[in-house]
Amino acid sequence: MQQEYYVATDVQAYYTVKDIMRIFKCGRDKAYQIMNLKGFPMTVIGGKILVHPVALQRWIDKNSFTVISAAELATSRMNNR
């Protein structure tokens, strides 16, 4: 099975929530949970969440072998409300 890789060389300047959903192959709620994790590189401009591709790649590289517990995801979800 061929892997898809999303790297910082994409033409797009910033990723949106829909792009995060595509990259992580998850739904909207899970994408928001991921983006609310401590240290996730996002910027909010005019109510729109934007993620710089290079910052995202660095965050993925840094956290590649980090196990995120269900409790941590639940905490990020609660902080989002």
C-alpha positions as CSV (number, residue, x, y, z in Angstrom):
1,M,0.0,0.0,0.0
2,Q,1.5,3.3,-1.1
3,Q,1.7,6.0,1.7
4,E,0.7,9.6,1.1
5,Y,3.0,12.2,2.5
6,Y,2.2,15.8,3.1
7,V,5.2,17.9,3.2
8,A,6.0,21.6,3.5
9,T,6.7,21.9,-0.2
10,D,2.9,22.1,-1.0
11,V,1.9,25.1,-3.0
12,Q,-0.6,26.1,-0.3
13,A,0.6,28.8,2.1
14,Y,-1.5,27.7,5.1
15,Y,-3.6,24.6,5.9
16,T,-7.2,24.9,7.0
17,V,-9.3,22.6,9.2
18,K,-10.3,20.7,6.1
19,D,-6.7,20.2,5.1
20,I,-5.9,18.9,8.6
21,M,-8.8,16.5,8.3
22,R,-7.3,15.2,5.0
23,I,-3.8,15.0,6.3
24,F,-4.7,13.1,9.5
25,K,-7.5,11.2,7.8
26,C,-10.0,12.1,10.5
27,G,-13.3,13.9,10.9
28,R,-13.9,17.5,11.9
29,D,-14.3,16.8,15.7
30,K,-11.0,14.8,15.9
31,A,-9.2,17.5,13.8
32,Y,-10.3,20.1,16.3
33,Q,-9.1,17.9,19.2
34,I,-5.7,17.5,17.5
35,M,-5.4,21.2,16.9
36,N,-6.2,22.0,20.5
37,L,-3.4,19.8,21.8
38,K,-0.7,21.7,23.7
39,G,1.9,23.0,21.3
40,F,0.0,22.5,18.1
41,P,1.2,25.2,15.7
42,M,-2.0,27.1,14.7
43,T,-2.9,30.7,14.2
44,V,-6.4,32.2,14.4
45,I,-7.1,35.1,12.1
46,G,-10.6,36.5,11.9
47,G,-12.0,33.4,13.4
48,K,-10.3,31.2,10.8
49,I,-7.8,28.6,12.0
50,L,-4.6,28.4,9.9
51,V,-1.7,26.1,10.2
52,H,1.7,26.8,8.5
53,P,2.9,23.7,6.6
54,V,6.5,24.0,7.9
55,A,5.4,24.4,11.5
56,L,3.0,21.4,11.1
57,Q,5.8,19.2,9.7
58,R,8.1,20.2,12.6
59,W,5.3,19.4,15.1
60,I,4.7,16.0,13.5
61,D,8.4,15.2,13.5
62,K,8.7,16.3,17.2
63,N,5.7,14.3,18.2
64,S,5.9,11.3,15.9
65,F,6.5,8.7,18.7
66,T,4.4,10.5,21.4
67,V,1.4,8.6,22.7
68,I,-1.5,10.9,23.2
69,S,-3.9,9.5,25.9
70,A,-7.7,9.6,25.6
71,A,-7.7,11.8,28.7
72,E,-5.4,14.3,27.0
73,L,-7.7,14.4,24.0
74,A,-10.7,14.8,26.3
75,T,-9.0,17.7,28.1
76,S,-8.2,19.4,24.8
77,R,-11.9,19.0,23.8
78,M,-13.1,20.5,27.1
79,N,-10.7,23.5,26.6
80,N,-12.2,24.1,23.2
81,R,-15.7,24.8,24.6
